[in-house]
Amino acid sequence: MALPRVPISLSLSLSLQVVFGI
């Protein structure tokens, strides 16, 4: 899911934002 150029941390942050509904 996460692109090779995008760090896992950023992917996690996006996932958290989606979960929190921000």
Backbone hydrogen bonds in HBPLUS format (Angstrom, degrees):
<---DONOR---> <-ACCEPTOR-->    atom                        ^
c    i                          cat <-CA-CA->   ^        H-A-AA   ^      H-
h    n   atom  resd res      DA  || num        DHA   H-A  angle D-A-AA Bond
n    s   type  num  typ     dist DA aas  dist angle  dist       angle   num
A0006-VAL N   A0003-LEU O   2.95 MM   3  5.14 143.7  2.08 103.8 115.1     1
A0011-SER N   A0007-PRO O   3.27 MM   4  6.66 159.8  2.31 147.1 152.6     2
A0012-LEU N   A0008-ILE O   2.81 MM   4  6.10 156.6  1.87 153.6 160.2     3
A0013-SER N   A0009-SER O   2.87 MM   4  6.16 156.5  1.92 149.6 156.3     4
A0014-LEU N   A0010-LEU O   2.93 MM   4  6.24 161.0  1.97 153.6 157.8     5
A0015-SER N   A0011-SER O   2.92 MM   4  6.20 158.9  1.97 147.9 154.2     6
A0016-LEU N   A0012-LEU O   2.83 MM   4  6.10 160.0  1.87 153.9 159.1     7
A0017-GLN N   A0013-SER O   2.91 MM   4  6.18 157.6  1.96 150.0 156.1     8
A0018-VAL N   A0014-LEU O   2.95 MM   4  6.26 154.2  2.02 149.7 156.5     9
A0019-VAL N   A0015-SER O   2.88 MM   4  6.17 156.7  1.93 150.9 157.7    10
A0020-PHE N   A0016-LEU O   2.76 MM   4  5.97 162.1  1.80 155.5 160.5    11
A0021-GLY N   A0017-GLN O   2.77 MM   4  5.76 123.3  2.10 133.4 148.9    12
A0022-ILE N   A0017-GLN O   2.94 MM   5  5.20 151.1  2.03 147.3 151.8    13
